[in-house]
Amino acid sequence: MINLGFLASNNGSSARAIVAAITAGVLDAEARLMVSNRPSAPALDFARAQGVPGLCIPTLPDPAAADARLAHAMRTAGVEWIILCGYLRKLGPLTLRAFEGRILNIHPSLLPRHGGEGMYGRRVHAEVIAAGDTISGASVHLVDGDYDHGKVIAYVEVPVLRTDTAEDVERRVTRAEPGLYIDTLRKISAAQAV
């Protein structure tokens, strides 16, 4: 079993899918903590409704203090892996160091294409269309100090049709993301059990 902590700025759609997989017995893990940088994030309400402790840690105006508080909160909750679920803030050095090699993010393109600062949500899919890509997808990667930069450890491809809009690609990628994240975590859990 792996102990998970989640970071979400808004809905935390991936966290919702992962918690559902845990509840269904599909993923051998425990949700230990949900953290958001926004007090009104629906992800916090979801976590509380599921019995998962929730915490708001605003990153402004003192990012260093927020970093220290986040690292401490995750360690205190017994978190082994931090899972980013639409967390729109860069992690600080204390958290990165404390959980080095154990922080995952899912990005809605095949990295390294269409990644980097400001590349999230529908913007990514619009870039895919503008570039004329015929394949897109989602990438699970280890988080380091740069946006969408860490090593890709899993990915899934989806087709991009000539008639697609950014919304079409977004729908296809969004449907593929939960399964990819859950499958990746199942493999991590199985490897830790050995």
Contact map, one row per residue, 1 for C-alpha under 8 A:
11100000000000000000000000011100000000000000000000000000000000000000000000000000000000000000000000000000000000000000000000000000000000000000000000000000000000000000000000000000000000000000100110
11110000000000000000000000011100000000000000000000000000000000000000000000000001100000000000000000000000000000000000000000000000000000000000000000000000000000000000000000000000000000000000100100
11111000000000000000000000001111000000000000000000000000000000000000000000000111100000000000000000000000000000000000000000000000000000000000000000000000000000000000000000000000000000000000000000
01111100000000000000000000001111100000000000000000000000000000000000000000000011111000000000000000000000000000000000000000000000000000000000000000000000000000000000000000000000000000000000000000
00111110000000000000000000000011111000000000000000000000000000000000000001000011111000000000000000000000000000000000000000000000000000000000000000000000000000000000000000000000000000000000000000
00011111000000100000000000000010111000000000000000000000000000000000000000000000011110000000000000000000000000000000000000000000000000000000000000000000000000000000000000000000000000000000000000
00001111100100000000000000000000011100000000000000000000000000000000000000000000011111100000000000000000000000000000000000000000000000000000000000000000000000000000000000000000000000000000000000
00000111111100000000000000000000011110001010000000000000000000000000000000000000000111110000000000000000000000000000000000000000000000000000000000000000000000000000000000000000000000000000000000
00000011111100000000000000000000000111001010000000000000000000000000000000000000000011110000000000000000000000000000000000000000000000000000000000000000000000000000000000000000000000000000000000
00000001111100000000000000000000000101001110000000000000000000000000000000000000000001100000000000000000000000000000000000000000000000000000000000000000000000000000000000000000000000000000000000
00000001111110000000000000000000000000001110000000000000000000000000000000000000000001000000000000000000000000000000000000000000000000000000000000000000000000000000000000000000000000000000000000
00000011111111110000000000000000000000000110000000000000000000000000000000000000000011000000000000000000000000000000000000000000000000000000000000000000000000000000000000000000000000000000000000
00000000001111111000000000000000000000000010000000000000000000000000000000000000000011000000000000000000000000000000000000000000000000000000000000000000000000000000000000000000000000000000000000
00000000000111111100000000000000000000000000000000000000000000000000000000000000000011000000000000000000000000000000000000000000000000000000000000000000000000000000000000000000110010000000000000
00000100000111111110000000000000000000000000000000000000000000000000000000000000001010000000000000000000000000000000000000000000000000000000000000000000000000000000000000000000000000000000000000
00000000000111111111000000000000000000000000010000000000000000000000000000000000000000000000000000000000000000000000000000000000000000000000000000000000000000000000000000000000000000000000000000
00000000000011111111100000000000000000000000000000000000000000000000000000000000000000000000000000000000000000000000000000000000000000000000000000000000000000000000000000000000010001000000000000
00000000000001111111110000100000000000000000000000000000000000000000000000000000000000000000000000000000000000000000000000000000000000000000000000000000000000000000000000000000010011000000000000
00000000000000111111111000000010000000000000000000000000000000000000000000000000000000000000000000000000000000000000000000000000000000000000000000000000000000000000000000000000000000000000000000
00000000000000011111111100000000000000000000000000000000000000000000000000000000000000000000000000000000000000000000000000000000000000000000000000000000000000000000000000000000000000000000000000
00000000000000001111111111100000000000000000000000000000000000000000000000000000000000000000000000000000000000000000000000000000000000000000000000000000000000000000000000000000000001000000000000
00000000000000000111111111111100000000000000000000000000000000000000000000000000000000000000000000000000000000000000000000000000000000000000000000000000000000000000000000000000000000000000000000
00000000000000000011111111000000000000000000000000000000000000000000000000000000000000000000000000000000000000000000000000000000000000000000000000000000000000000000000000000000000000000000000000
00000000000000000001111111100000000000000000000000000000000000000000000000000000000000000000000000000000000000000000000000000000000000000000000000000000000000000000000000000000000000000000000000
00000000000000000000111111110000000000000000000000000000000000000000000000000000000000000000000000000000000000000000000000000000000000000000000000000000000000000000000000000000000000000000000000
00000000000000000000111111110000000000000000000000000000000000000000000000000000000000000000000000000000000000000000000000000000000000000000000000000000000000000000000000000000000000000000000000
00000000000000000100110111111000000000000000000000000000000000000000000000000000000000000000000000000000000000000000000000000000000000000000000000000000000000000000000000000000000001001100000000
11000000000000000000010011111100000000000000000000000000000000000000000000000000000000000000000000000000000000000000000000000000000000000000000000000000000000000000000000000000000000000100100000
11110000000000000000010000111110000000000000000000000000000000000000000000000000000000000000000000000000000000000000000000000000000000000000000000000000000000000000000000000000000000000000100000
11110000000000000000010000011111000000000000000000000000000000000000000000000000000000000000000000000000000000000000000000000000000000000000000000000000000000000000000000000000000000000000000000
00111100000000000010000000001111110000000000000000010000000000000000000000000000000000000000000000000000000000000000000000000000000000000000000000000000000000000000000000000000000000000000000000
00111000000000000000000000000111110000000000000000011000000000000000000000001110000000000000000000000000000000000000000000000000000000000000000000000000000000000000000000000000000000000000000000
00011100000000000000000000000011111000000000000000011110000000000000000001001010000000000000000000000000000000000000000000000000000000000000000000000000000000000000000000000000000000000000000000
00001111000000000000000000000011111100000011001000011110000000000000000000000000000000000000000000000000000000000000000000000000000000000000000000000000000000000000000000000000000000000000000000
00001111000000000000000000000000111110000001000000000111100000000000000000000000000000000000000000000000000000000000000000000000000000000000000000000000000000000000000000000000000000000000000000
00000011110000000000000000000000011111101011000000000111110000000000000000000000000000100000000000000000000000000000000000000000000000000000000000000000000000000000000000000000000000000000000000
00000001100000000000000000000000001111100000000000000001111000000000000000000000000000000000000000000000000000000000000000000000000000000000000000000000000000000000000000000000000000000000000000
00000000110000000000000000000000000111111000000000000001110000000000000000000000000000000000000000000000000000000000000000000000000000000000000000000000000000000000000000000000000000000000000000
00000000000000000000000000000000000111111001000000000001010000000000000000000000000000000000000000000000000000000000000000000000000000000000000000000000000000000000000000000000000000000000000000
00000000000000000000000000000000000001111101000000000000000000000000000000000000000000000000000000000000000000000000000000000000000000000000000000000000000000000000000000000000000000000000000000
00000001111000000000000000000000000101111111100000000000000000000000000000000000000000000000000000000000000000000000000000000000000000000000000000000000000000000000000000000000000000000000000000
00000000011100000000000000000000000000011111110000000000000000000000000000000000000000000000000000000000000000000000000000000000000000000000000000000000000000000000000000000000000000000000000000
00000001111110000000000000000000010100001111111000000000000000000000000000000000000000000000000000000000000000000000000000000000000000000000000000000000000000000000000000000000000000000000000000
00000000000000000000000000000000011100111111111100000111000000000000000000000000000000000000000000000000000000000000000000000000000000000000000000000000000000000000000000000000000000000000000000
00000000000000000000000000000000000000001111111110000100000000000000000000000000000000000000000000000000000000000000000000000000000000000000000000000000000000000000000000000000000000000000000000
00000000000000010000000000000000000000000111111111000000000000000000000000000000000000000000000000000000000000000000000000000000000000000000000000000000000000000000000000000000000000000000000000
00000000000000000000000000000000010000000011111111111100000000000000000000000000000000000000000000000000000000000000000000000000000000000000000000000000000000000000000000000000000000000000000000
00000000000000000000000000000000000000000001111111111100000000000000000000000000000000000000000000000000000000000000000000000000000000000000000000000000000000000000000000000000000000000000000000
00000000000000000000000000000000000000000000111111110000000000000000000000000000000000000000000000000000000000000000000000000000000000000000000000000000000000000000000000000000000000000000000000
00000000000000000000000000000000000000000000011111110000000000000000000000000000000000000000000000000000000000000000000000000000000000000000000000000000000000000000000000000000000000000000000000
00000000000000000000000000000000000000000000001111111000000000000000000000000000000000000000000000000000000000000000000000000000000000000000000000000000000000000000000000000000000000000000000000
00000000000000000000000000000011110000000000001111111100000000000000000000000000000000000000000000000000000000000000000000000000000000000000000000000000000000000000000000000000000000000000000000
00000000000000000000000000000001110000000000001100111110000000000000000000000000000000000000000000000000000000000000000000000000000000000000000000000000000000000000000000000000000000000000000000
00000000000000000000000000000000111100000001101100011111000000000000000000000000000000000000000000000000000000000000000000000000000000000000000000000000000000000000000000000000000000000000000000
00000000000000000000000000000000111100000001000000001111100000000000000000000000000000000000000000000000000000000000000000000000000000000000000000000000000000000000000000000000000000000000000000
00000000000000000000000000000000001111100001000000000111110000000000000000000000000000000000000000000000000000000000000000000000000000000000000000000000000000000000000000000000000000000000000000
00000000000000000000000000000000001111000000000000000011111000000100110000000000000000000000000000000000000000000000000000000000000000000000000000000000000000000000000000000000000000000000000000
00000000000000000000000000000000000111100000000000000001111110000100000000000000000000000000000000000000000000000000000000000000000000000000000000000000000000000000000000000000000000000000000000
00000000000000000000000000000000000010000000000000000000111111100110000000000000000000001000000000000000000000000000000000000000000000000000000000000000000000000000000000000000000000000000000000
00000000000000000000000000000000000000000000000000000000011111100100000000000000000000000000000000000000000000000000000000000000000000000000000000000000000000000000000000000000000000000000000000
00000000000000000000000000000000000000000000000000000000011111100000000000000000000000000000000000000000000000000000000000000000000000000000000000000000000000000000000000000000000000000000000000
00000000000000000000000000000000000000000000000000000000001111111100000000000000000000000000000000000000000000000000000000000000000000000000000000000000000000000000000000000000000000000000000000
00000000000000000000000000000000000000000000000000000000001111111110000000000000000000000001000000000000000000000000000000000000000000000000000000000000000000000000000000000000000000000000000000
00000000000000000000000000000000000000000000000000000000000001111111000000000000000000000001000000000000000000000000000000000000000000000000000000000000000000000000000000000000000000000000000000
00000000000000000000000000000000000000000000000000000000000001111111100000000000000000000000000000000000000000000000000000000000000000000000000000000000000000000000000000000000000000000000000000
00000000000000000000000000000000000000000000000000000000111101111111110000000000000000000000000000000000000000000000000000000000000000000000000000000000000000000000000000000000000000000000000000
00000000000000000000000000000000000000000000000000000000001000111111111000000000000000000011111000000000000000000000000000000000000000000000000000000000000000000000000000000000000000000000000000
00000000000000000000000000000000000000000000000000000000000000011111111100000000000000000000011000000000000000000000000000000000000000000000000000000000000000000000000000000000000000000000000000
00000000000000000000000000000000000000000000000000000000100000001111111110000000000000000000000000000000000000000000000000000000000000000000000000000000000000000000000000000000000000000000000000
00000000000000000000000000000000000000000000000000000000100000000111111111000000000000000000001000000000000000000000000000000000000000000000000000000000000000000000000000000000000000000000000000
00000000000000000000000000000000000000000000000000000000000000000011111111100000000000000000011001000000000000000000000000000000000000000000000000000000000000000000000000000000000000000000000000
00000000000000000000000000000000000000000000000000000000000000000001111111110000000000000000000000000000000000000000000000000000000000000000000000000000000000000000000000000000000000000000000000
00000000000000000000000000000000000000000000000000000000000000000000111111111000000000000000000000000000000000000000000000000000000000000000000000000000000000000000000000000000000000000000000000
00001000000000000000000000000000100000000000000000000000000000000000011111111110000000000000000000000000000000000000000000000000000000000000000000000000000000000000000000000000000000000000000000
00000000000000000000000000000000000000000000000000000000000000000000001111111111000000000000000000000000000000000000000000000000000000000000000000000000000000000000000000000000000000000000000000
00000000000000000000000000000000000000000000000000000000000000000000000111111110000000000000000000000000000000000000000000000000000000000000000000000000000000000000000000000000000000000000000000
00000000000000000000000000000001100000000000000000000000000000000000000011111110000000000000000000000000000000000000000000000000000000000000000000000000000000000000000000000000000000000000000000
00100000000000000000000000000001000000000000000000000000000000000000000001111111000000000000000000000000000000000000000000000000000000000000000000000000000000000000000000000000000000000000000000
00111000000000000000000000000001100000000000000000000000000000000000000001111111110000000000000000000000000000000000000000000000000000000000000000000000000000000000000000000000000000000000000000
01111000000000000000000000000000000000000000000000000000000000000000000000100111110000000000000000100100000000000000000000000000000000000000000000000000000000000000000000000000000000000000000000
01111000000000000000000000000000000000000000000000000000000000000000000000000011111000000000000000100111000000000000000000000000000000000000000000000000000000000000000000000000000000000000000000
00011110000000000000000000000000000000000000000000000000000000000000000000000011111100000000000000100111000000000000000000000000000000000000000000000000000000000000000000000000000000000000000000
00011110000000100000000000000000000000000000000000000000000000000000000000000000111110000000000000000011100000000000000000000000000000000000000000000000000000000000000000000000000000000000000000
00000111000000000000000000000000000000000000000000000000000000000000000000000000011111100000000000000011110000000000000000000000000000000000000000000000000000000000000000000000000000000000000000
00000111100111100000000000000000000000000000000000000000000000000000000000000000001111100000000000000000110000000000000000000000000000000000000000000000000000000000000000000000000000000000000000
00000011111111000000000000000000000000000000000000000000000000000000000000000000000111110000000000000000000000000000000000000000000000000000000000000000000000000000000000000000000000000000000000
00000011110000000000000000000000000100000000000000000000000000000000000000000000000111111000000000000000000000000000000000000000000000000000000000000000000000000000000000000000000000000000000000
00000001100000000000000000000000000000000000000000000000000000000000000000000000000001111100000000000000000000000000000000000000000000000000000000000000000000000000000000000000000000000000000000
00000000000000000000000000000000000000000000000000000000001000000000000000000000000000111110000000000000000000000000000000000000000000000000000000000000000000000000000000000000000000000000000000
00000000000000000000000000000000000000000000000000000000000000000000000000000000000000011111000000000000000000000000000000000000000000000000000011100000000000000000000000000000000000000000000000
00000000000000000000000000000000000000000000000000000000000000000010000000000000000000001111101100000000000000000000000000000000000000000000000010000000000000000000000000000000000000000000000000
00000000000000000000000000000000000000000000000000000000000000110010000000000000000000000111111100000000000000000000000000000000000000000000000010000000000000000000000000000000000000000000000000
00000000000000000000000000000000000000000000000000000000000000000010000000000000000000000011111110000000000000000000000000000000000000000000000010000000000000000000000000000000000000000000000000
00000000000000000000000000000000000000000000000000000000000000000011001000000000000000000001111111000000000000000000000000000000000000000000000000000000000000000000000000000000000000000000000000
00000000000000000000000000000000000000000000000000000000000000000011011000000000000000000011111111110000000000000000000000000000000000000000000000000000000000000000000000000000000000000000000000
00000000000000000000000000000000000000000000000000000000000000000000000000000000000000000011111111110010000000000000000000000000000000000000001110000000000000000000000000000000000000000000000000
00000000000000000000000000000000000000000000000000000000000000000000000000000000000000000000111111110000000000000000000000000000000000000000000000000000000000000000000000000000000000000000000000
00000000000000000000000000000000000000000000000000000000000000000000001000000000000000000000011111110000000000000000000000000000000000000000000000000000000000000000000000000000000000000000000000
00000000000000000000000000000000000000000000000000000000000000000000000000000001110000000000001111111110000000000000000000000000000000000000000000000000000000000000000000000000000000000000000000
00000000000000000000000000000000000000000000000000000000000000000000000000000000000000000000001111111110000000000000000000000000000000000000000100000000000000000000000000000000000000000000000000
00000000000000000000000000000000000000000000000000000000000000000000000000000000000000000000000000111110000000000000000000000000000000000000011000000000000000000000000000000000000000000000000000
00000000000000000000000000000000000000000000000000000000000000000000000000000001110000000000000000111111000000000000000000000000000000000000010000000000000000000000000000000000000000000000000000
00000000000000000000000000000000000000000000000000000000000000000000000000000000111100000000000100111111100000000000000000000000000000000000011000000000000000000000000000000000000000000000000000
00000000000000000000000000000000000000000000000000000000000000000000000000000000111100000000000000000111110000000000000000000000000000000001111000000000000000000000000000000000000000000000000000
00000000000000000000000000000000000000000000000000000000000000000000000000000000001110000000000000000011111000000000000000000000000000000001111000000000000000000000000000000000000000000000000000
00000000000000000000000000000000000000000000000000000000000000000000000000000000000110000000000000000001111100000000000000000000000000000111100000000000000000000000000000000000100010000000000000
00000000000000000000000000000000000000000000000000000000000000000000000000000000000000000000000000000000111111100010000100000000000000000111100000010000000000000000000000000000000000000000000000
00000000000000000000000000000000000000000000000000000000000000000000000000000000000000000000000000000000011111000000000110011000000000001110000000000000000000000000000001001100100000000000000000
00000000000000000000000000000000000000000000000000000000000000000000000000000000000000000000000000000000001111101110000000011000000000011110000000000000000000000000000000001000000000000000000000
00000000000000000000000000000000000000000000000000000000000000000000000000000000000000000000000000000000001111111100000000000000000000011110000000000000001110000000000000000000000000000000000000
00000000000000000000000000000000000000000000000000000000000000000000000000000000000000000000000000000000001011111110000000000000000000000110000000010001000000000000000000000000000000000000000000
00000000000000000000000000000000000000000000000000000000000000000000000000000000000000000000000000000000000001111110000000000000000000000000000000011000000000000000000000000000000000000000000000
00000000000000000000000000000000000000000000000000000000000000000000000000000000000000000000000000000000000011111110000000000000000000000000000000000000000000000000000000000000000000000000000000
00000000000000000000000000000000000000000000000000000000000000000000000000000000000000000000000000000000000011111111001000010011000000000000000000000000000000000000000000000000000000000000000000
00000000000000000000000000000000000000000000000000000000000000000000000000000000000000000000000000000000001010111111101100010000000000000000000000111000000000000000000000000000000000000000000000
00000000000000000000000000000000000000000000000000000000000000000000000000000000000000000000000000000000000000000111111000000000000000000000000001111000000000000000000000000000000000000000000000
00000000000000000000000000000000000000000000000000000000000000000000000000000000000000000000000000000000000000000011111000000000000000000000000000110000000000000000000000000000000000000000000000
00000000000000000000000000000000000000000000000000000000000000000000000000000000000000000000000000000000000000000001111100000000000000000000000000000000000000000000000000000000000000000000000000
00000000000000000000000000000000000000000000000000000000000000000000000000000000000000000000000000000000000000000111111110110000000000000000000000000000000000000000000000000000000000000000000000
00000000000000000000000000000000000000000000000000000000000000000000000000000000000000000000000000000000001100000010011111110000000000000000000000000000000000000000000000000000000000000000000000
00000000000000000000000000000000000000000000000000000000000000000000000000000000000000000000000000000000000100000000001111111000000000000000000000000000000000000000000001000000000000000000000000
00000000000000000000000000000000000000000000000000000000000000000000000000000000000000000000000000000000000000000000000111111100000000000000000000000000000000000000011001000000000000000000000000
00000000000000000000000000000000000000000000000000000000000000000000000000000000000000000000000000000000000000000000001111111110000000000000000000000000000000000000000000000000000000000000000000
00000000000000000000000000000000000000000000000000000000000000000000000000000000000000000000000000000000000110000110001111111111000000000000000000000000000000000000000000000000000000000000000000
00000000000000000000000000000000000000000000000000000000000000000000000000000000000000000000000000000000000110000000000011111111100000000000000000000000000000000000011011000000000000000000000000
00000000000000000000000000000000000000000000000000000000000000000000000000000000000000000000000000000000000000000000000001111111110000000000000000000000000000000000110000000000000000000000000000
00000000000000000000000000000000000000000000000000000000000000000000000000000000000000000000000000000000000000000100000000111111111000000000000000000000000000000000000000000000000000000000000000
00000000000000000000000000000000000000000000000000000000000000000000000000000000000000000000000000000000000000000100000000011111111110010000000000000000000000000000010000000000000000000000000000
00000000000000000000000000000000000000000000000000000000000000000000000000000000000000000000000000000000000000000000000000001111111110000000000000000000000000010001110000000000000000000000000000
00000000000000000000000000000000000000000000000000000000000000000000000000000000000000000000000000000000000000000000000000000111111110000000000000000000000000000000000000000000000000000000000000
00000000000000000000000000000000000000000000000000000000000000000000000000000000000000000000000000000000000000000000000000000011111110000000000000000000000000000000000000000000000000000000000000
00000000000000000000000000000000000000000000000000000000000000000000000000000000000000000000000000000000000000000000000000000001111111000000000000000000000000000000000000000000000000000000000000
00000000000000000000000000000000000000000000000000000000000000000000000000000000000000000000000000000000000000000000000000000001111111110000000000000000000000010000000000000000000000000000000000
00000000000000000000000000000000000000000000000000000000000000000000000000000000000000000000000000000000000000000000000000000000000111110000000000000000000000111100000000000000000000000000000000
00000000000000000000000000000000000000000000000000000000000000000000000000000000000000000000000000000000000000000000000000000000000011111000000000000000000011110000000000000000000000000000000000
00000000000000000000000000000000000000000000000000000000000000000000000000000000000000000000000000000000000011000000000000000001000011111100000000000000000011110000000010001000000000000000000000
00000000000000000000000000000000000000000000000000000000000000000000000000000000000000000000000000000000000111000000000000000000000000111110000000000000001111100000000000001001000000000000000000
00000000000000000000000000000000000000000000000000000000000000000000000000000000000000000000000000000000011111100000000000000000000000011111000000000000001110000000000000001001100100000000000000
00000000000000000000000000000000000000000000000000000000000000000000000000000000000000000000000000000000011111100000000000000000000000001111100000000001111100000000000000000000000000000000000000
00000000000000000000000000000000000000000000000000000000000000000000000000000000000000000000000000000001111000000000000000000000000000000111110000000001111000000000000000000000000110010000000000
00000000000000000000000000000000000000000000000000000000000000000000000000000000000000000000000000000001111000000000000000000000000000000011111000011111110000000000000000000000000000000000000000
00000000000000000000000000000000000000000000000000000000000000000000000000000000000000000000000000001111100000000000000000000000000000000001111100000111100000000000000000000000000000000000000000
00000000000000000000000000000000000000000000000000000000000000000000000000000000000000000000000100001011100000000000000000000000000000000000111111111110000000000000000000000000000000000000000000
00000000000000000000000000000000000000000000000000000000000000000000000000000000000000000000000100010000000000000000000000000000000000000000011111101100000000000000000000000000000000000000000000
00000000000000000000000000000000000000000000000000000000000000000000000000000000000000000111100100000000000000000000000000000000000000000000001111101000000000000000000000000000000000000000000000
00000000000000000000000000000000000000000000000000000000000000000000000000000000000000000100000000000000000000000001000000000000000000000000001111111100000000000000000000000000000000000000000000
00000000000000000000000000000000000000000000000000000000000000000000000000000000000000000100000000000000000000000011100000000000000000000000001111111000000000000000000000000000000000000000000000
00000000000000000000000000000000000000000000000000000000000000000000000000000000000000000000000000000000001000110011100000000000000000000000101001111100000000000000000000000000000000000000000000
00000000000000000000000000000000000000000000000000000000000000000000000000000000000000000000000000000000000000010011000000000000000000000000101111111110000000000000000000000000000000000000000000
00000000000000000000000000000000000000000000000000000000000000000000000000000000000000000000000000000000000000000000000000000000000000000000111101011111000000000000000000000000000000000000000000
00000000000000000000000000000000000000000000000000000000000000000000000000000000000000000000000000000000000000000000000000000000000000000000111000001111100000000000000000000000000000000000000000
00000000000000000000000000000000000000000000000000000000000000000000000000000000000000000000000000000000000000100000000000000000000000000011110000000111111000000000000000000000000000000000000000
00000000000000000000000000000000000000000000000000000000000000000000000000000000000000000000000000000000000000000000000000000000000000000011110000000011111000000000000000000000000000000000000000
00000000000000000000000000000000000000000000000000000000000000000000000000000000000000000000000000000000000000000000000000000000000000000011100000000001111100000000000000000000000100010000000000
00000000000000000000000000000000000000000000000000000000000000000000000000000000000000000000000000000000000001000000000000000000000000001111000000000001111110000000000000000000000100000000000000
00000000000000000000000000000000000000000000000000000000000000000000000000000000000000000000000000000000000001000000000000000000000000001110000000000000011111000000000000000001100100000000000000
00000000000000000000000000000000000000000000000000000000000000000000000000000000000000000000000000000000000001000000000000000000000000111100000000000000001111100000000000000000000000000000000000
00000000000000000000000000000000000000000000000000000000000000000000000000000000000000000000000000000000000000000000000000000000000000111000000000000000000111110000000000011001000000000000000000
00000000000000000000000000000000000000000000000000000000000000000000000000000000000000000000000000000000000000000000000000000000000001111000000000000000000011111000000000000000000000000000000000
00000000000000000000000000000000000000000000000000000000000000000000000000000000000000000000000000000000000000000000000000000000100011110000000000000000000001111101000010000000000000000000000000
00000000000000000000000000000000000000000000000000000000000000000000000000000000000000000000000000000000000000000000000000000000000001000000000000000000000000111111000000000000000000000000000000
00000000000000000000000000000000000000000000000000000000000000000000000000000000000000000000000000000000000000000000000000000000000001000000000000000000000000011111000000000000000000000000000000
00000000000000000000000000000000000000000000000000000000000000000000000000000000000000000000000000000000000000000000000000000000000000000000000000000000000000001111100000000000000000000000000000
00000000000000000000000000000000000000000000000000000000000000000000000000000000000000000000000000000000000000000000000000000000100000000000000000000000000000011111111110000000000000000000000000
00000000000000000000000000000000000000000000000000000000000000000000000000000000000000000000000000000000000000000000000000000100100000000000000000000000000000000011111110000000000000000000000000
00000000000000000000000000000000000000000000000000000000000000000000000000000000000000000000000000000000000000000000000001001101100000000000000000000000000000000001111111000000000000000000000000
00000000000000000000000000000000000000000000000000000000000000000000000000000000000000000000000000000000000000000000000001001000000000000000000000000000000000000001111111100000000000000000000000
00000000000000000000000000000000000000000000000000000000000000000000000000000000000000000000000000000000000000000000000000000000000000000000000000000000000000000001111111110000000000000000000000
00000000000000000000000000000000000000000000000000000000000000000000000000000000000000000000000000000000000000000000000000001000000000010000000000000000000000010001111111111000000000000000000000
00000000000000000000000000000000000000000000000000000000000000000000000000000000000000000000000000000000000100000000000011001000000000000000000000000000000000000000011111111100000000000000000000
00000000000000000000000000000000000000000000000000000000000000000000000000000000000000000000000000000000000000000000000000000000000000000000000000000000000000000000001111111110000000000000000000
00000000000000000000000000000000000000000000000000000000000000000000000000000000000000000000000000000000000000000000000000000000000000000000000000000000000001000000000111111111000000000000000000
00000000000000000000000000000000000000000000000000000000000000000000000000000000000000000000000000000000000110000000000000000000000000011100000000000000000001000000000011111111100000000000000000
00000000000000000000000000000000000000000000000000000000000000000000000000000000000000000000000000000000000100000000000000000000000000000000000000000000000000000000000001111111110000000000000000
00000000000000000000000000000000000000000000000000000000000000000000000000000000000000000000000000000000000000000000000000000000000000000000000000000000000000000000000000111111110000000000000000
00000000000000000000000000000000000000000000000000000000000000000000000000000000000000000000000000000000000000000000000000000000000000001100000000000000000101000000000000011111111100000000000000
00000000000001000000000000000000000000000000000000000000000000000000000000000000000000000000000000000000010100000000000000000000000000000100000000000000000100000000000000001111111110000000000000
00000000000001001100000000000000000000000000000000000000000000000000000000000000000000000000000000000000000000000000000000000000000000000000000000000000000000000000000000000111111111000000000000
00000000000000000000000000000000000000000000000000000000000000000000000000000000000000000000000000000000000000000000000000000000000000000000000000000000000000000000000000000001111111100000000000
00000000000000000000000000000000000000000000000000000000000000000000000000000000000000000000000000000000000000000000000000000000000000000101000000000000011100000000000000000001111111110000000000
00000000000001000100000000000000000000000000000000000000000000000000000000000000000000000000000000000000010000000000000000000000000000000001000000000000000000000000000000000000111111111000000000
00000000000000001100100000100000000000000000000000000000000000000000000000000000000000000000000000000000000000000000000000000000000000000000000000000000000000000000000000000000011111111100000000
00000000000000000000000000000000000000000000000000000000000000000000000000000000000000000000000000000000000000000000000000000000000000000000000000000000000000000000000000000000001111111110000000
00000000000000000000000000000000000000000000000000000000000000000000000000000000000000000000000000000000000000000000000000000000000000000001000000000000010000000000000000000000000111111111000000
00000000000000000000000000100000000000000000000000000000000000000000000000000000000000000000000000000000000000000000000000000000000000000000000000000000000000000000000000000000000011111111100000
00000000000000000000000000110000000000000000000000000000000000000000000000000000000000000000000000000000000000000000000000000000000000000000000000000000000000000000000000000000000001111111110000
00000000000000000000000000000000000000000000000000000000000000000000000000000000000000000000000000000000000000000000000000000000000000000000000000000000000000000000000000000000000000111111111000
00000000000000000000000000000000000000000000000000000000000000000000000000000000000000000000000000000000000000000000000000000000000000000000000000000000000000000000000000000000000000011111111100
11000000000000000000000000011000000000000000000000000000000000000000000000000000000000000000000000000000000000000000000000000000000000000000000000000000000000000000000000000000000000001111111110
00000000000000000000000000000000000000000000000000000000000000000000000000000000000000000000000000000000000000000000000000000000000000000000000000000000000000000000000000000000000000000111111111
00000000000000000000000000000000000000000000000000000000000000000000000000000000000000000000000000000000000000000000000000000000000000000000000000000000000000000000000000000000000000000011111111
11000000000000000000000000000000000000000000000000000000000000000000000000000000000000000000000000000000000000000000000000000000000000000000000000000000000000000000000000000000000000000001111111
10000000000000000000000000000000000000000000000000000000000000000000000000000000000000000000000000000000000000000000000000000000000000000000000000000000000000000000000000000000000000000000111111
00000000000000000000000000000000000000000000000000000000000000000000000000000000000000000000000000000000000000000000000000000000000000000000000000000000000000000000000000000000000000000000011111
